[in-house]
Amino acid sequence: MARYVALLRSINVGGHVVKMEELRKLFSDLRFSNVETLINSGNVIFETKSAADNKLEQKIEKHLEAALGYEVGAFVRTVEEIQAVSVYQPFSKEGLVLNVGFMHQTVKAEIIANYKSEVDDFHVHGREVYWLCQIRTSDSKFPAKKFENAVGGVTWRNRNTVVRLAAKYSH
């Protein structure tokens, strides 16, 4: 059995409210074991014999869409991958907010370069994109929906959430 983290998109945002108890049950229905959640933003920790690949992500996405009635993106990482993301230092400078975007596949740096601005900087490393924002992200002009369409899907987490996930589950 391997332990994974599913970082879900569209959970408890935009009017899509899902209780964590229900989310844990939905993952248990997939025959995943030791299912836990961390904060109410769609971070599900679970164990399975399956490999962390596109098939596993698609299985989760199809099950959640059937149960919840709307599309939910699932971005699965091993606990070791979460640990590596939590300690990775993509920028030499500081910013007000550092977010990590989890994607299905890596994207070319040229795509990311189109979104840089005076207040927003981006860095790609593996299947993650790091967004350093010098102001509150809600005040940024970064076109998140356009970016998501360009990269084929992404879910964002504040770096602090990733650090919490790594600290709690990397043993």
C-alpha positions as CSV (number, residue, x, y, z in Angstrom):
1,M,0.0,0.0,0.0
2,A,1.2,3.4,-0.9
3,R,0.1,6.7,0.7
4,Y,-1.0,9.5,-1.6
5,V,-2.4,13.0,-1.4
6,A,-5.2,14.0,-3.7
7,L,-5.4,17.8,-4.2
8,L,-8.9,18.5,-5.5
9,R,-10.1,21.4,-7.5
10,S,-13.6,22.9,-7.0
11,I,-14.1,21.7,-3.4
12,N,-15.6,24.4,-1.1
13,V,-15.3,27.2,-3.6
14,G,-17.7,28.8,-6.0
15,G,-20.8,27.5,-4.1
16,H,-19.6,23.8,-4.2
17,V,-19.8,22.9,-0.5
18,V,-18.7,19.4,0.5
19,K,-18.3,18.3,4.1
20,M,-15.0,16.6,4.8
21,E,-16.9,13.6,6.2
22,E,-18.7,13.1,2.9
23,L,-15.4,13.5,1.0
24,R,-13.8,10.9,3.1
25,K,-16.7,8.5,2.5
26,L,-16.5,9.1,-1.2
27,F,-12.8,8.1,-1.2
28,S,-13.6,5.1,1.0
29,D,-16.2,4.0,-1.5
30,L,-13.3,3.7,-4.0
31,R,-11.8,1.1,-1.7
32,F,-9.0,3.5,-0.6
33,S,-8.0,3.0,3.0
34,N,-6.8,5.2,5.9
35,V,-8.6,8.2,4.3
36,E,-8.1,11.5,6.0
37,T,-8.6,15.2,5.0
38,L,-6.6,18.3,5.9
39,I,-8.5,21.6,6.1
40,N,-11.7,22.1,4.1
41,S,-10.2,22.8,0.7
42,G,-10.0,19.3,-0.8
43,N,-6.8,17.8,0.5
44,V,-7.4,14.0,0.8
45,I,-4.8,11.6,2.1
46,F,-5.4,8.0,1.4
47,E,-3.7,4.6,0.8
48,T,-4.1,2.3,-2.2
49,K,-2.3,-0.4,-4.1
50,S,-2.9,1.6,-7.3
51,A,-0.1,3.6,-8.9
52,A,-0.3,7.4,-8.8
53,D,-0.9,8.0,-12.5
54,N,-3.5,9.5,-14.8
55,K,-5.7,6.5,-14.4
56,L,-5.9,7.0,-10.7
57,E,-6.7,10.7,-11.1
58,Q,-9.4,9.9,-13.7
59,K,-10.9,7.3,-11.5
60,I,-11.2,9.8,-8.6
61,E,-12.5,12.5,-11.0
62,K,-15.2,10.3,-12.5
63,H,-16.4,9.1,-9.1
64,L,-16.6,12.6,-7.6
65,E,-18.4,14.0,-10.6
66,A,-21.0,11.2,-10.5
67,A,-21.5,11.7,-6.7
68,L,-21.4,15.5,-6.5
69,G,-22.9,16.4,-9.9
70,Y,-20.1,18.6,-11.1
71,E,-16.5,18.3,-12.4
72,V,-13.8,18.0,-9.8
73,G,-10.1,18.0,-10.8
74,A,-7.9,15.5,-9.0
75,F,-4.2,16.0,-8.8
76,V,-2.5,13.0,-7.0
77,R,1.0,13.1,-5.6
78,T,2.9,10.7,-3.4
79,V,3.7,11.9,0.1
80,E,7.3,12.0,-0.9
81,E,6.4,14.4,-3.8
82,I,4.5,16.6,-1.4
83,Q,7.6,16.7,0.9
84,A,9.8,17.7,-2.1
85,V,7.4,20.5,-3.1
86,S,7.3,21.7,0.5
87,V,11.0,22.3,0.7
88,Y,11.7,23.5,-2.9
89,Q,12.9,27.1,-3.1
90,P,11.8,28.5,-6.5
91,F,12.6,32.1,-5.9
92,S,15.6,34.0,-4.4
93,K,13.4,36.9,-3.4
94,E,10.5,37.1,-1.0
95,G,6.9,37.9,-1.8
96,L,3.7,38.5,0.2
97,V,2.1,35.1,-1.0
98,L,3.6,31.9,-2.4
99,N,1.2,29.5,-4.0
100,V,1.8,26.2,-5.6
101,G,-0.2,25.1,-8.6
102,F,-0.5,21.3,-9.0
103,M,-0.9,20.2,-12.7
104,H,-1.4,16.9,-14.5
105,Q,1.8,17.3,-16.5
106,T,4.8,19.6,-16.7
107,V,4.4,22.7,-19.0
108,K,7.0,24.7,-20.8
109,A,8.5,27.7,-19.1
110,E,7.6,29.8,-22.1
111,I,3.9,29.4,-21.4
112,I,4.4,30.5,-17.8
113,A,6.5,33.5,-18.9
114,N,3.4,35.0,-20.5
115,Y,1.8,35.5,-17.1
116,K,4.7,37.3,-15.3
117,S,4.1,40.9,-14.3
118,E,5.4,43.5,-11.9
119,V,3.7,41.8,-9.0
120,D,3.4,38.2,-10.2
121,D,6.3,35.8,-10.8
122,F,6.1,32.2,-11.8
123,H,8.5,29.2,-11.8
124,V,7.9,25.7,-13.2
125,H,9.4,22.7,-11.5
126,G,8.1,19.2,-12.5
127,R,4.3,19.1,-12.5
128,E,4.1,22.2,-10.2
129,V,4.1,25.9,-10.9
130,Y,5.1,28.3,-8.2
131,W,3.4,31.7,-8.0
132,L,5.1,34.4,-6.0
133,C,2.8,37.4,-5.6
134,Q,3.9,40.7,-4.2
135,I,0.4,41.7,-3.3
136,R,-2.7,39.9,-2.1
137,T,-3.6,37.3,-4.8
138,S,-7.2,38.6,-4.8
139,D,-5.8,42.0,-5.9
140,S,-3.6,40.5,-8.6
141,K,-4.6,40.8,-12.3
142,F,-3.3,37.2,-12.9
143,P,-5.9,35.6,-15.2
144,A,-6.3,32.3,-13.4
145,K,-8.9,30.8,-15.7
146,K,-7.0,31.6,-18.8
147,F,-3.9,30.1,-17.2
148,E,-5.8,26.9,-16.2
149,N,-7.0,26.5,-19.8
150,A,-3.4,27.0,-21.2
151,V,-1.9,24.3,-18.9
152,G,-4.7,21.8,-19.1
153,G,-5.9,22.1,-15.5
154,V,-4.4,23.3,-12.2
155,T,-5.4,23.5,-8.5
156,W,-3.7,26.0,-6.2
157,R,-2.6,25.7,-2.6
158,N,-0.8,28.2,-0.4
159,R,2.7,27.1,0.3
160,N,1.8,26.9,4.1
161,T,-0.8,24.2,3.3
162,V,1.7,22.2,1.4
163,V,4.2,22.5,4.3
164,R,1.4,21.3,6.7
165,L,0.6,18.3,4.5
166,A,4.3,17.4,4.4
167,A,4.9,17.8,8.1
168,K,1.8,15.7,9.0
169,Y,2.2,12.8,6.5
170,S,6.0,12.6,5.7
171,H,7.2,10.0,8.2
